[in-house]
């Protein structure tokens, strides 16, 4: 009997670690696509955005040319919008730097609509990417957390107007990366229509600010059509305004959360 007890003890000790590793291993496999997307969308767009901003002058010339013809402008707008949709949709470039490029290359009147169209297309692509690669896995993990499960329940049970308001407020913060926010919102089960409309409304303030910054700069190499202090003051005022909008959005979102 003693021998049997020792044997059983050894068997239990040997099998216990393997049993404890199995849930962690299966959980890692479930979350692998979402983890890969999260890591890629956390680091790659930042580096790509810096490269874009440092090369706005040659990129602008490729888009609008040096003749300023209307046909070249139309072609440039089309190329810009398509590239915005694809690069931002797959999380390869940050949306803010692309919006700055829109103001820099096309001015405010054409740049803002082009950037907003790019946002809409990129949002739809991002939605489908997350939905097909990681949505089910993220939803499963979110349901394991009571807090995130409550947030998801609030979004899914809210009226369309309230759901759009919540998504709009989440999108309003300039510090919220576009691609990562796509990952979170789709994982929370937000419908496509609410996701798109809330994204467009929430991204409008910071897109407006980014386009205005791009408009203020007429030559990235250092030649300005206005005194530099005026441009610096305008950029500073735009950034401050975006921060204020972000704070108001965060405060409103907190109040909505506490009332649910």
TORKENU-921020 format. One line per 8 residues: number of its first residue (from 1); their letters; for each residue x, y, z of C-alpha. Coordinates in nm, 3 decimals. Layout:
# residues N
NUM) A) X/Y/Z; ...
END
This chain:
# residues 260
1) XXXXXXXX) 0.000/0.000/0.000; 0.285/0.234/0.075; 0.437/0.162/-0.264; 0.108/0.231/-0.437; 0.064/0.555/-0.247; 0.410/0.674/-0.346; 0.352/0.580/-0.706; 0.023/0.765/-0.715
9) XXXXXXXX) 0.185/1.068/-0.554; 0.460/1.069/-0.814; 0.208/1.038/-1.093; 0.003/1.325/-0.954; 0.312/1.543/-0.917; 0.416/1.468/-1.274; 0.075/1.531/-1.429; -0.017/1.839/-1.226
17) XXXXXXXX) 0.223/2.084/-1.402; 0.115/1.963/-1.746; -0.248/2.011/-1.653; -0.181/2.362/-1.527; 0.004/2.453/-1.843; -0.273/2.338/-2.074; -0.518/2.628/-2.010; -0.243/2.887/-2.052
25) XXXXXXXX) -0.124/2.722/-2.371; -0.475/2.704/-2.519; -0.542/3.063/-2.414; -0.225/3.179/-2.589; -0.330/2.997/-2.905; -0.674/3.159/-2.892; -0.532/3.508/-2.849; -0.237/3.473/-3.088
33) XXXXXXXX) -0.397/3.668/-3.379; -0.523/3.944/-3.149; -0.185/3.965/-2.974; -0.002/3.986/-3.306; -0.231/4.265/-3.426; -0.196/4.453/-3.098; 0.183/4.440/-3.102; 0.208/4.537/-3.468
41) XXXXXXXX) -0.041/4.822/-3.434; 0.132/4.953/-3.122; 0.475/5.008/-3.272; 0.483/5.006/-3.652; 0.253/5.304/-3.726; 0.459/5.533/-3.501; 0.780/5.478/-3.695; 0.603/5.493/-4.031
49) XXXXXXXX) 0.430/5.816/-3.930; 0.759/5.987/-3.848; 0.901/5.884/-4.185; 0.594/6.024/-4.358; 0.614/6.359/-4.180; 0.984/6.393/-4.260; 0.916/6.334/-4.629; 0.600/6.538/-4.682
57) XXXXXXXX) 0.760/6.767/-4.940; 0.855/6.495/-5.194; 0.533/6.304/-5.127; 0.332/6.621/-5.187; 0.510/6.679/-5.516; 0.427/6.324/-5.622; 0.061/6.383/-5.544; 0.000/6.728/-5.692
65) XXXXXXXX) 0.303/6.777/-5.915; 0.483/7.105/-5.967; 0.250/7.242/-6.236; -0.063/7.270/-6.021; -0.291/7.142/-6.297; -0.645/7.042/-6.204; -0.611/6.698/-6.362; -0.301/6.623/-6.157
73) XXXXXXXX) -0.481/6.746/-5.846; -0.774/6.510/-5.906; -0.540/6.216/-5.963; -0.341/6.309/-5.654; -0.655/6.323/-5.441; -0.758/5.980/-5.565; -0.416/5.829/-5.493; -0.404/5.990/-5.151
81) XXXXXXXX) -0.750/5.865/-5.052; -0.689/5.509/-5.170; -0.352/5.495/-4.993; -0.506/5.639/-4.677; -0.781/5.375/-4.677; -0.543/5.084/-4.728; -0.252/5.195/-4.510; -0.464/5.313/-4.217
89) XXXXXXXX) -0.712/5.027/-4.253; -0.438/4.767/-4.213; -0.265/4.969/-3.940; 0.048/5.051/-4.140; 0.035/5.430/-4.102; -0.110/5.654/-3.830; -0.411/5.856/-3.932; -0.290/6.184/-3.781
97) XXXXXXXX) 0.023/6.206/-3.997; -0.184/6.127/-4.307; -0.429/6.402/-4.214; -0.140/6.648/-4.173; -0.024/6.547/-4.522; -0.375/6.618/-4.657; -0.365/6.975/-4.529; -0.009/7.023/-4.645
105) XXXXXXXX) -0.065/6.892/-4.999; -0.426/6.987/-5.077; -0.514/7.270/-4.839; -0.809/7.284/-4.603; -1.098/7.279/-4.855; -0.988/6.960/-5.028; -0.768/6.813/-4.757; -1.032/6.776/-4.486
113) XXXXXXXX) -1.289/6.589/-4.703; -1.015/6.366/-4.845; -0.891/6.278/-4.496; -1.242/6.208/-4.367; -1.321/5.983/-4.665; -0.993/5.805/-4.594; -1.098/5.760/-4.232; -1.430/5.608/-4.333
121) XXXXXXXX) -1.276/5.358/-4.571; -0.996/5.273/-4.329; -1.248/5.215/-4.050; -1.440/4.965/-4.261; -1.125/4.777/-4.355; -1.007/4.776/-3.994; -1.345/4.644/-3.883; -1.332/4.353/-4.125
129) XXXXXXXX) -0.969/4.271/-4.042; -1.039/4.243/-3.670; -1.373/4.069/-3.724; -1.224/3.789/-3.933; -0.894/3.747/-3.749; -0.956/3.807/-3.384; -1.310/3.913/-3.290; -1.434/3.579/-3.155
137) XXXXXXXX) -1.118/3.527/-2.952; -1.131/3.878/-2.804; -1.499/3.845/-2.719; -1.433/3.517/-2.540; -1.161/3.671/-2.327; -1.361/3.986/-2.255; -1.645/3.776/-2.123; -1.406/3.629/-1.866
145) XXXXXXXX) -1.360/3.974/-1.708; -1.664/4.111/-1.520; -1.566/4.474/-1.581; -1.513/4.448/-1.957; -1.815/4.222/-1.982; -2.026/4.501/-1.829; -1.888/4.754/-2.079; -1.965/4.519/-2.365
153) XXXXXXXX) -2.315/4.458/-2.231; -2.373/4.834/-2.201; -2.271/4.889/-2.563; -2.477/4.602/-2.698; -2.790/4.689/-2.501; -2.770/5.066/-2.545; -2.987/5.250/-2.793; -2.820/5.324/-3.128
161) XXXXXXXX) -2.781/5.693/-3.040; -2.620/5.615/-2.706; -2.391/5.353/-2.858; -2.281/5.600/-3.126; -2.216/5.859/-2.856; -1.997/5.616/-2.661; -1.795/5.523/-2.970; -1.764/5.891/-3.062
169) XXXXXXXX) -1.626/5.978/-2.719; -1.381/5.687/-2.730; -1.258/5.807/-3.070; -1.232/6.173/-2.969; -0.907/6.134/-2.776; -0.599/6.218/-2.990; -0.397/5.975/-2.777; -0.613/5.677/-2.879
177) XXXXXXXX) -0.439/5.497/-3.169; -0.677/5.439/-3.458; -0.585/5.075/-3.524; -0.577/4.968/-3.158; -0.914/5.134/-3.096; -1.049/4.934/-3.391; -0.929/4.619/-3.217; -1.102/4.710/-2.891
185) XXXXXXXX) -1.431/4.833/-3.037; -1.478/4.537/-3.270; -1.385/4.304/-2.985; -1.656/4.465/-2.773; -1.911/4.366/-3.035; -1.998/4.709/-3.175; -2.208/4.686/-3.490; -2.062/4.801/-3.820
193) XXXXXXXX) -2.297/5.098/-3.861; -2.241/5.226/-3.505; -1.868/5.170/-3.544; -1.848/5.367/-3.870; -2.068/5.660/-3.767; -1.911/5.691/-3.422; -1.564/5.677/-3.578; -1.640/5.952/-3.830
201) XXXXXXXX) -1.787/6.181/-3.565; -1.517/6.113/-3.309; -1.227/6.153/-3.551; -1.353/6.483/-3.694; -1.205/6.718/-3.426; -0.853/6.578/-3.436; -0.863/6.540/-3.815; -0.961/6.906/-3.839
209) XXXXXXXX) -0.671/6.999/-3.612; -0.422/6.785/-3.806; -0.531/6.930/-4.141; -0.500/7.284/-4.005; -0.146/7.208/-3.890; -0.063/7.080/-4.237; -0.215/7.389/-4.396; -0.003/7.616/-4.174
217) XXXXXXXX) 0.316/7.474/-4.319; 0.383/7.562/-4.682; 0.730/7.411/-4.708; 0.854/7.140/-4.471; 1.215/7.238/-4.534; 1.171/7.556/-4.331; 1.034/7.823/-4.566; 0.704/7.966/-4.442
225) XXXXXXXX) 0.454/8.202/-4.597; 0.380/8.348/-4.252; 0.599/8.451/-3.960; 0.710/8.147/-3.767; 0.568/8.274/-3.441; 0.222/8.289/-3.598; 0.249/7.933/-3.721; 0.383/7.816/-3.385
233) XXXXXXXX) 0.100/7.995/-3.206; -0.159/7.843/-3.439; -0.020/7.492/-3.397; -0.005/7.535/-3.019; -0.363/7.661/-3.007; -0.478/7.365/-3.216; -0.303/7.116/-2.987; -0.449/7.282/-2.677
241) XXXXXXXX) -0.796/7.270/-2.831; -0.757/6.900/-2.907; -0.648/6.835/-2.548; -0.953/7.022/-2.418; -1.183/6.823/-2.647; -1.017/6.502/-2.530; -1.067/6.593/-2.162; -1.431/6.681/-2.218
249) XXXXXXXX) -1.487/6.354/-2.404; -1.321/6.151/-2.127; -1.526/6.326/-1.859; -1.851/6.272/-2.048; -1.767/5.907/-2.111; -1.697/5.857/-1.739; -2.035/6.007/-1.650; -2.209/5.779/-1.898
257) XXXX) -2.032/5.477/-1.748; -2.135/5.564/-1.394; -2.499/5.609/-1.489; -2.525/5.260/-1.641
END
